[in-house]
Amino acid sequence: MGLKRNVSLGTGLRYKGGGPMLVFVLHRIGGLGMATFVTIHILSSFFGGDIGQFANQIYENWVFQIFIFFFVLFHAINGLRITILDLWPKLIPYQREAIWVEWAVFLPIYALAAFVILRTGLAGG
Amino acid sequence: MQVTLKIFRYNPEVDKTFHYETYTLEAHETDRVLDLLEVVKGHTDGTLSFRRSCAHGVCGSDALRINGRNHLACKTLVRDVGTKITVEPLLGLKVIKDLIVDMEPFFDNYKKVLPWFINDSPLPEGGRERLQSPEQRARFDETTKCILCAACTTSCPSFWGGEEYLGPAALVTAHRFIFDSRDEAADQRMHVITETDGIARCHTVFNCTMACPREIEITKAIGELKMAVITGKV
């Protein structure tokens, strides 16, 4: 007898792992976001016609692009951090600092890109 | 000060599922969470079940999720977690009763990495022991400190996803023996950790390092194992 081993998504997300856990979760969300983007893109090319046009409208929408750029950029920069730490384990004791550097690189680039997408989108571009 | 203690409760003989019970008790800020659990068990509800043994951070029996994060109850002070404390069992292992989890899958994974010294060569001539330089000892000193409390393994999202994953504690033990200059079974252990449910499932999340009550740099140890796997050099 005993409760089944069951770690639900909600329970896992509530684990208080702090900054490292947050970037892990964002990395996974980023991966899912990119998979969604690529899937819509493929469906658009595959079906063509009205369905393709509808799919085009989704991923060419500036609101969608603001999200997708967040996913792609965060996934890329976080992946780079993990790769560097994996290849040079001596840097791992500085993992907290590495996460701060990651945010310091990500935020200005994302803010600039989001500004450009927003300005273009609001101008009807 | 008054502390509100919310405890995960589950009695398999009575309950179909778990629930929480809340207790209010007087405590000092230097009391440990384990002390609070003892007060509840001793004075309020004797059916409350949890593991504890040495109560001084050495045996590793009382690893629990305290306010959403893995700690040893005997090393966690009230002043470190506040006056509203939630105590839950470790994640990823079957709950047997209240705060007690089934540790078998954890120890099954531990056994897979051959957690004992292997050296079938005869002792050095004229010697009664296999000597080791301080530098050789320092190579794995950190990973000898593990107390097998499972706080690391049960904080790992990869382990939550499947208990077949060796987990940080088993990998720490693999590190302890693979990098021991006296041991001769590094190849066997490297074979075990490069299996599908081995080191490749570590996603460098760092939950394990932050949960370790012995402050072992677990992710660093796993990183060193990853490099050993890639380069073939121990």
Interface residues (C-beta under 8 A of the other chain):
Chain A: M1 G2 L3 K4 R5 V7 T11 G12 R14 Y15 K16 G17 G18 P20 M21 F24 I82 L85 D86 L87 P89 K90 I92 P93 Q95
Chain B: Y10 P12 E13 T17 F18 R65 N67 G68 R69 L91 G92 L93 K94 V95 I96 K97 D102 P105 S155 P157 W160 G161 E163 H203 T204 V205 F206 N207 T209 M210 E217 T219 K220 G223 E224 K226 M227
